[in-house]
Amino acid sequence: MAKEEKQLTAKKINGSVKDQNSKIDAIKELIFGENIQAYDSEFETLKADINAKKKELEHLIDDVKSELLQKIDSLGTDLNIRITEVEDSLNEKVENLEETKVNRKLLGDLFIKLGEKISD
């Protein structure tokens, strides 16, 4: 019996608290209703503006990212071309050096043969 009375009392208290909260909410709505709606409207406008700016920034970031990747690819291609040109130039200079420089042993053998021909 005591339990049932406590439960009824708790329901009455909870119900009256809910009633009081709904009354307070109604009073707040009457007093501040227009202001709250205006604030909500401004917040929604700001939220939409922020989302639009976010999308715009994401688009700009994507553009910059693709441009950077393109520049990196171009730079890599240019670098490969220049490396190839340097290799070709180096190979050409090595070939020219081999043609202009005389081997000492070969030169010595030629002088010996020339000397032998002169003495004959």
C-alpha positions, 0 to 999 in steps of 0.5 A, a space after each residue: 500500500 505504501 508503495 502504491 501511494 509513493 508511485 501515485 505521489 511520484 506520478 503527480 509530482 512528475 505530471 505537475 513538473 511536466 505541466 509547469 515546464 510546458 507552462 514555462 515554455 509557453 510563457 517563454 514562447 509568448 515573450 521571446 517567440 519572435 526573437 527566437 524565431 528571428 535568431 533561428 532564421 539568422 542561424 539557419 542563414 549563417 549555417 547555409 552561408 557557412 556550408 556554401 563557403 565550405 563547398 567553395 573552399 573544397 572546390 578551390 582546394 581540389 583545383 589547387 590540388 589538381 594544378 599542383 599534380 599537373 605541375 609536378 608531372 610537368 616538372 618530372 617530365 622536364 627533369 627527365 628530358 634534362 637528365 637525358 640531355 646531360 647523359 647524351 652530352 656526357 657520352 658525346 664528350 667521352 667519345 670526343 675525348 677518346 678520339 682526341 686522346 692518344 693511347 701512350 702504349 699505342 703511340 709508343 708502339 707506333 714510334 718503335 715501328 717508325 724507328 725500325 722502318 727508319 733503321 732498315 
